[in-house]
Amino acid sequence: MATTTSIGEQSSNEKGAIERRNSFVSIPYHHNFDLQQLFDTCRVCITAVEQSLQSALHRPVLSRRLDTVDESFKAVSAEFSSNVEVPDNSSYLLIIILKEVYEQLRDFVENNCPQISNVIEFSSPEGIAVLTRIPHGQVNISIEKLVEELDLSEEETERIDEFIYRRHRRITLATENTTLLERIVKATEMWTEQLVALTLYTFPQQTSGLTAPVKVALERIKFLLAERELLSVTQKEFRIDFLVPIVQSVTMKALQLVGATCSSGMS
């Protein structure tokens, strides 16, 4: 069944695309993106994929799914960008997930959307082109700078990196037997579920009505950022409680042996 888009809807979509690029206007190349602008880079790439769905082959279902992803990005971005007190482990996990989303979307746009690559061009209100595309190197350096601001132990970063690696493998396996467009949409959805779950963990709120994937993601993130740390403390305490009586026993036996040796020598 053919679908039509009203002038009002089209105007709203175009306005949304412009708003997603407003934060980049007049940013020089040497500027490091802040967290909000990092979200915007992902949303600009989502827009590019959406436009590719509307060009050669109209795919309304996939397009609607990307619309839902974009709305989730907007909500998550609003939470993290408006809150100053965000735990460093949550911030690190957030930044690494955004990096994963950006990398896969950018790769798809650059390799499969050449005819609409100008979607990541934007102009100032005066009509002067400021940037012709989001510089990939600038995004990577900005991510590094954001990470450098965090205070995390090597153990914490390694644990989160391992979590991301496992999620990446799971997403790859879940999408490998699909079409290219379905793969990019599904992978973006699965990473977005992680973002939604991280938001719910970082800013606790009513969790009724969550989808099953988000519930599972939330439990895994709780285990990663909170329960696992408690488990580590418990294990350390157990090892101490277990070793203390052993050390005491060995020490006592050593003292008895020394005492016996001294008595023997005196006799």
C-alpha positions in Angstrom: 0.0 0.0 0.0 1.4 3.4 -1.0 2.0 5.9 1.7 1.9 9.7 1.5 3.5 12.4 3.6 1.6 15.6 4.3 3.2 19.0 3.7 3.0 19.6 7.5 4.8 16.3 8.3 7.5 16.9 5.6 8.0 20.4 7.0 8.3 19.0 10.5 10.8 16.4 9.4 12.9 19.0 7.6 12.8 21.2 10.7 14.0 18.3 12.9 16.9 17.6 10.5 17.9 21.3 10.7 17.7 21.3 14.5 19.9 18.2 14.7 22.6 20.1 12.9 22.2 23.5 14.6 24.8 22.7 17.3 27.5 22.3 14.6 27.1 25.7 13.0 30.3 27.8 13.2 32.3 25.0 15.0 35.9 25.2 13.7 37.7 22.1 12.8 40.0 22.2 15.9 37.1 22.3 18.3 36.3 19.3 20.4 32.7 18.2 20.4 30.9 18.1 23.7 28.5 15.3 24.7 25.5 17.0 23.2 27.3 17.4 19.9 28.4 13.8 20.0 24.8 12.8 20.2 24.1 15.1 17.3 26.7 13.4 15.1 24.9 10.1 15.6 21.5 11.7 14.9 22.8 13.4 11.7 23.9 9.9 10.5 20.5 8.5 11.4 19.0 11.1 9.2 21.3 10.1 6.3 20.2 6.5 6.6 16.5 7.5 6.8 16.9 9.5 3.6 18.6 6.5 1.9 15.4 4.5 2.7 13.3 7.1 1.1 15.4 7.4 -2.1 15.9 4.4 -4.4 13.7 1.9 -2.5 11.0 3.1 -0.1 11.1 1.1 3.1 8.4 2.6 5.4 8.8 -0.1 8.1 12.5 0.4 8.5 12.1 4.2 8.2 9.6 4.2 11.1 11.9 2.0 13.2 14.7 4.6 12.7 12.3 7.4 13.7 11.8 5.5 17.0 15.5 5.2 17.4 15.9 8.9 16.8 13.3 9.8 19.4 15.1 7.6 21.9 18.4 9.3 21.1 16.7 12.7 21.7 15.4 11.5 25.1 18.7 10.0 26.2 20.6 13.1 25.0 18.3 15.4 27.0 18.8 13.3 30.2 22.6 13.2 30.0 23.2 16.6 28.6 21.1 18.4 31.3 22.5 16.5 34.3 25.8 17.6 35.7 26.3 14.8 38.3 26.7 11.7 36.2 28.9 8.9 37.6 32.1 8.5 35.6 31.5 4.8 34.9 28.1 5.7 33.4 29.7 8.4 31.4 32.4 6.1 30.0 29.9 3.4 29.1 27.7 6.1 27.4 30.6 7.5 25.3 31.8 4.1 24.2 28.2 3.1 23.1 27.9 6.4 21.2 31.2 5.6 19.5 29.9 2.2 18.4 26.7 3.8 17.0 28.6 6.6 15.2 31.1 4.2 13.6 28.6 1.8 12.2 26.3 4.6 10.9 29.2 6.6 9.4 30.6 3.6 7.7 27.2 2.8 6.1 26.6 6.4 5.0 30.0 6.8 3.4 29.9 3.5 1.6 26.3 3.1 0.7 24.7 6.6 0.5 27.0 8.5 -1.9 24.0 10.1 -3.7 22.8 11.7 -0.5 26.1 12.4 1.2 25.2 16.1 1.4 22.8 15.2 4.2 25.7 16.0 6.6 26.2 19.4 5.0 24.6 22.4 6.7 24.7 26.1 6.6 24.4 29.1 8.9 21.3 31.2 8.8 23.1 33.5 6.4 23.3 30.6 3.9 27.1 30.2 4.3 28.3 26.6 4.4 30.2 26.1 7.6 31.1 22.4 7.4 30.6 20.1 4.4 30.6 17.0 6.6 31.3 16.0 10.1 35.1 15.3 10.2 35.7 11.8 11.3 39.0 12.6 12.9 37.4 15.4 14.9 34.8 13.1 16.3 37.4 10.5 17.4 39.6 13.1 19.0 36.6 14.6 20.8 35.7 11.1 22.2 39.3 10.7 23.5 39.1 14.1 25.2 35.7 13.3 26.8 37.2 10.0 28.2 40.3 11.8 29.5 38.0 14.0 31.7 36.8 10.9 33.6 38.4 9.4 36.7 38.2 5.6 36.3 40.6 2.9 37.3 42.2 0.7 34.7 40.2 -2.3 36.1 36.9 -0.4 35.6 37.7 0.7 32.0 38.8 -2.9 31.1 35.6 -4.3 32.6 33.4 -1.8 30.6 35.4 -2.4 27.4 34.9 -6.2 27.8 31.2 -5.5 28.2 31.1 -3.5 25.0 33.1 -6.1 23.1 30.6 -8.8 24.1 27.6 -6.6 23.1 29.3 -5.9 19.8 29.7 -9.7 19.1 26.1 -10.4 20.1 24.8 -7.7 17.8 27.0 -8.9 15.0 25.7 -12.4 15.4 22.1 -11.2 15.6 22.3 -9.2 12.4 24.7 -11.2 10.1 21.9 -13.1 8.2 20.0 -10.0 7.2 20.0 -7.5 4.4 22.4 -4.6 4.6 19.6 -2.0 5.4 18.0 -4.4 7.9 21.4 -5.0 9.5 22.2 -1.3 10.1 18.7 -0.5 11.4 18.6 -3.6 13.7 22.1 -2.9 15.0 21.3 0.7 15.7 18.1 -0.4 17.6 20.1 -2.9 19.7 22.7 -0.3 20.7 19.9 2.2 21.4 18.4 -0.3 23.8 21.7 -0.2 25.7 21.5 3.6 25.8 17.9 3.5 27.2 18.8 1.0 29.8 21.9 3.0 30.8 19.7 6.1 31.2 17.2 4.2 33.4 20.2 3.0 35.6 21.8 6.4 35.9 18.6 8.4 36.5 16.3 5.9 38.3 12.6 6.3 37.3 9.5 4.3 36.7 10.4 1.3 34.6 6.9 -0.2 33.9 6.2 -0.8 30.3 9.8 -1.5 29.2 10.4 -3.9 26.3 12.0 -7.2 27.1 15.4 -6.3 25.5 15.6 -3.0 27.5 14.8 -5.0 30.7 17.6 -7.5 30.0 20.0 -4.7 29.1 19.2 -2.8 32.3 19.9 -5.9 34.4 23.2 -6.4 32.7 24.2 -2.8 33.2 23.3 -3.0 36.9 25.5 -6.0 37.2 28.3 -4.3 35.3 28.3 -1.0 37.1 27.0 -1.8 40.6 26.5 -5.4 41.6 29.7 -6.5 40.1 31.6 -4.0 42.2 29.8 -5.2 45.3 30.7 -8.8 44.3 34.3 -7.8 44.0 34.3 -6.3 47.5 32.6 -9.4 48.9 35.1 -11.7 47.3 38.0 -9.6 48.7 36.4 -9.8 52.2 35.9 -13.5 51.8 39.5 -14.0 50.9 40.6 -12.0 53.9 38.3 -13.9 56.2 39.5 -17.1 54.8 43.2 -16.3 55.0 43.3 -14.8 58.5 42.7 -18.0 60.4 45.2 -19.8 58.2 47.9 -17.2 58.8 47.1 -17.3 62.5 47.4 -21.0 62.6 50.7 -21.0 60.7 52.1 -18.3 62.9 51.1 -20.2 66.1 52.7 -23.4 64.8 55.9 -21.5 64.0 56.0 -19.9 67.4 55.5 -23.4 69.0 58.3 -24.8 66.9 60.7 -21.9 67.9 59.7 -22.4 71.5 60.4 -26.1 71.3 63.7 -25.5 69.7 64.8 -23.0 72.3 63.7 -25.5 75.1 65.7 -28.2 73.5 68.8 -26.1 73.2 68.6 -25.0 76.8 68.4 -28.6 78.0 
